[in-house]
């Protein structure tokens, strides 16, 4: 009887531990440039050129000179922020569908609660029209080690001394801890 009870408890413990990972924390959201969604926001320094057209996500976008080393554009959604003490797997979608988006090294950062962390570059000049993706594991936080979050995304022009533009349109975030 004791062996049977012990076996049943062991089986339930195994089932619980295996199913615990099935309930991992996650978030998923999309934000357009100049969003009207009150739960999300965009902020910028530069990116003052506003353009409209059918190829853009929701019909409009923003852009900034590639050579501007101080400009940035940020999309955040605090109400959908994911926080975790475990590293977070992130897939960031960037919508690029404008022939004037030509930055060969547009720089992208994940927006955490305490700041932005570089996750990679995209060649906006050769990216296919539509969604491009960056995947990244968030496993560092300089201000609060062991505390990770995803609140949004930021882009900066590469700062290269060349003509052309860095684009900012829509982004999507899919993250799981």
Secondary structure, 3 states (H helix, E strand, C coil): CHHHHHHHHHHHHHHHHHHHHHHCCEEEEEECCCCCCCCCEEEEECCCEEEECCCCHHHEEEEEECCCCCCEEEEECHHHCEEECCCEEEEEEEEECCCCECCCCEEEEEEECCEEEEEEEECCCCCCCEEEEEEEEECCCCCCCCCEEECEEEEECCCCCCCCEEEECCEEEEEEC
